[in-house]
Amino acid sequence: MSAILANDVKMDAKAPRGVRPVAADTRDTEAQAALPVAPAAARPTPSPAIVQARRRARALAVLAPLAGFAVFVLIWQIIAQTGGQIPGPAKVWDAAVKVFSDPFYRKGPNDQGIGWNILESLKRVGLGFGLAALIGIPMGFMIGRFKFLSDMTSPIISLLRPVSPLAWLPIGLLVFKGAHPAAIWTIFISSIWPMIINTAMGVRQIPADYMNVARVLNLSEWKIFTKILFPAVLPFVLTGVRLSIGVAWLVIVAAEMLTGGVGIGFWVWDEWNNLNVQHIIIAIFVVGIVGLLLETGLIALARRFEYK
């Protein structure tokens, strides 16, 4: 018995200081596992003052736009009651109910519901804007990528970009011999510049280290575009697209007033010829709402592709 105790003492003496035997470690691990686990710290409950401040902020976020719209309607009503030719909000509302009760009627080529006019304008905007994106975005990539091309096109872009959109309409009528393609041409030439400029700016702001690594790895131009340029420049491209769709929607109304046919701009001009001011005001609200929806959708798309 004494020999066994002596051997145990020798083993303990040989063990490094601070290191416990394996059996003791196993027992400690089992003991720790048997201990009850403390619950995770609960999320602190916000104070009543913070809760009240949040509720007030939500209420103000809802009430502020409503108050602004109410002030706008009040000013509109005051102007209508001063004896001018502007109809009041109630008359415009009654006319809008009648207009939108049957927005897709057809009584002839020049007598169609407001729904058909909106769809026709959107179709023209889609064609002109789509062609501008198809040409403008790749051109912006090339201008931002190659300095010689940027220097060559910079004076042309600076010269043509400030030109009024309606100044391009006679050129379209002369070349295409038709009102419909002329309107599409005007939208195209007016909405292409924001996409070119924003895309080229995004390419120029890519860090030089990225391009140096691409040269060291001897990447092809296609690899540089798909792996470096496109992911980094995508937010700039979407910003240019958002600006361009706003320009396109503004231009189509003025272009359709001059070219005629079916469209929301022609509908406004036709109602003016009929001295129907209520329908003109309805068209103004329709143009604003559709433009707001287009821009809001593209802003949501741009946020979806933002890099955090």
N, C-alpha and C positions, 0 to 999 in steps of 0.2 A: 504493500500500500504506500509506504513511504517512497518507494522507487517511482511509482506512478506520479505522485505529487511532485517529485523532483524533476521528472521529465516535463511536466506541465509548466513548471517555473522556468526551465531552460527554454522552452518554446516561446513563452511570453517575453523572455529576456532577449531572444533573437529577433523578435518582430520589431520593425521600425517604430520609432516613437510617434504616437498619434494615429497609428494604424491598428484597427481592432481586428480580432479574428473573424473569419468568414461566417462562422456560426452566429456570432453576435450581430453582424450586419444583416443576416437573414431574419433574425428575430426582430431587429429594429424595423426592417421593411414591413414585415407582417404587422407589427404593432401600429406603424403609421397608417397602413391600409385599413386597419380596424377603426381608426379614429373617425368620427363623423366629419364630413366635408362641410365647411362653412358655406352658406349660401352666397351667391354673387351679390355684389353691392347693388342695391336697387337704384333705379334712376331717380335722381333727386326731383322731388315735386316742385314745380315752379311756384313762386310766391304769388299771392293774390294780386299784387301790383303788376307783376309781369303778365299774368293772364289777362288782366283788364287792359293793359297796354296793347297786347296782341289783338284782342277783340276790337279795340278802338281803331287799330290800324286796318283791320279787315273791313270794318264798317266804312271808314273813310275811303278805302279803295273802291268800294261800291258806290258810295254816295257822291264822290267827287265827279265822276263822269255824268251821273244823273243830274246833278246840279248844273253842270256846264251845259248839258242839252236843254234843260229847262230854261236857263237864261237865254240860250239861242232862240228857242221857240217864242219866248216872251218878246225879245227884240224884233223878231219876225212879225209877230202880231201887232206890235206898235207901229212898225213901218207900214203894214197893210191897212191900218186904221187911219193913217194920215191922209188918205185920199189918193194914193198912188195907184198904179196899175198892177201892183204885186198882189196876188190873192193870198189870203190868210191860211194858216195851218189847217183849219177845219175844212175849207174848200179843197185844198190839195189832198187831204186825207180821203175825202169822199171820192175825188177823182181817181185816186190811187186804188181804192177798193174796186171801182168799176174797171180800171185798166187791168188789174191782176186777177179779176174774176174769170177772164178768158184771155190769157196772154198768148195763146197759140192759134188764134183764128186766122183764116186766110180769105180775103175777099178780092184778091187781085194781086198783081205783082208789086204795086205800090201801096197796098192797104193790107198790112199784116200786123199781127199782135206784137207786143213789145218783147215777148219771149223769143220769137224768130229773129228780131233785130239784134237782141243781145247775143244769140248763138252765132249769127253771121259775123258780128264784130269779133267775137272770140275766135272764130275760125280764121279770120284774116290776121288777127294778132298772133295766133299760133303758127301760121305759115311764115309770116315775116320774121317773127322772133326765133322760130326754129332754124330758119336759114342763117340768121345772124349768129346764133350760137354755134351752128355747124361750121361756119367760116371763122368767126371772131375768136373763139376759144383756142383752136389750134394756131391761129395767127399770133395770138398773144403769147403762147408758149414759145414760138419760134423767135418773136421779137425780143422776149426776155432772155432767151438762151444765147442768141448770137448777136454780139455787139454791132457788127457791120450791118446786119439787117435792121437793128434798132436805129442806128444813125441814118439809115437810108429812108425809113418810113416815118421817122419822128416829124419832119417838117410837113409831110402830107397829112398826117393825123392832126397836127396842130392847126393846119389850114382848114380842113373839112369839118372837124368836130364842132366848132361853134356855129355852123350854118343852121339856120332855122329849118325844122323838119318840112314845113310846107313849101320851102324853096325847092325841095327835091321832087315835089309832086308834078310840076310841068314836065320835068325830064322823064319821069315815068310814063306820063301820058304820051309824050313824043315817041319814046322807044317802044313801049309795049302796046300802044294803040287800044287801050282799054282801061276803064276805071278800076276794075277789080285788081288786075296785076299792078296798076300804078299805086294803089293803096298799099298793097303788100310790099312793093319796092320802097315806099316811103317809110314804112315801119322797119324794114330791114336796115336801111341806111341810117336811120336815126337811133336804133337800139344796138348797133354793132360796136359803137365806140366804148361804152362802159365795160363791155366784156373784154375787149382788146387791152384796154389800159389797165384794168384791175388784174387780169391774168399776167400780163408782162411785169407789173409791179410785184406780184407774188413770186415770180421766178427770180427776179433780181434780189429779193430779200432772203433767199435761201443761203444759209451760211456757206462760206467758201470751203470750209473743212469737208462738207459733204461731197462737193465736186472734186476736191483733191483726192479723197478716198476712192471715188469712182475712177479717176484717172490711174491711180496706183493699181487698182484691181482690173484695169483695162476693160471696163464695162462698155457695152455697146450703147448707142443712143437710145434704143428701145428699152434696155434695162434701166438706163438713167431716168427715162421718162416714167416708167411704171413703178420703179422702186424708190425714186427720190423726188422727182419733180411733181408728179401727180398727187401723192399724199400730202405733200407740204403746201401745194398751191391750191388745193381744193377749197379751203375757206375763202380765199381771194376770188376764185372763180364764181362761187355761189353769191358773193357780194356783188360782183359785176352782173350776174344774172338777175338778182333782185332789183338793181337799179335799172337794168334794161327793160324789164317787164313793166315798170312804172312809166318809163318813157314811151314804150310801145302803146300802152293803153291810153296815154294822153294824146298821142299822135292820131290814133284811129278815129277818134271823135271828130277832130278837125278835118282829117282827110275825107271822111265820109260826108261831111257837110258840103264839100266841094265837088265830090265825084258822084254823089247820088247813089241810087240803088237801095239795097236793103242793109240796114245797120243802125246802131243806136245813134250815130251822128246824123245820118239821113233822117231818122225819126224825129230828132230835135229840130232839124231845119224844116221838115214838113209841118210839124206842129206850129212852128213860128209863122209859116205861110198861112196857116189856118187861124192865127192869132189865139191859139190855145195855150196860154201861159201856164196853166196848171200842169199840163203834160210836160212842158219844158222843165218845170221845177222837179217833177217826178223823175225825168230823165237825168237831171243833175244828181239826185240822190242815188239813182241806180248806178250811174257811172262811178260815183264815189264808193259805193258799197262793193261793187265788183272789183274795183282797183284795190280796195282795202283787203278783200279776201285773197286776191292774187299775191299781194305783198306779204300778208300774214303767213300764207302757206309757204312761201319761199324763205321767210325768216325762220320758220319752224324747221325747214329742211336744212338751212345753214347751221342752226344750232345743233342739229343731229350729227353733223360732221365736224363740229368744232373739236380742236385738240385742247385738252385740259392741261 
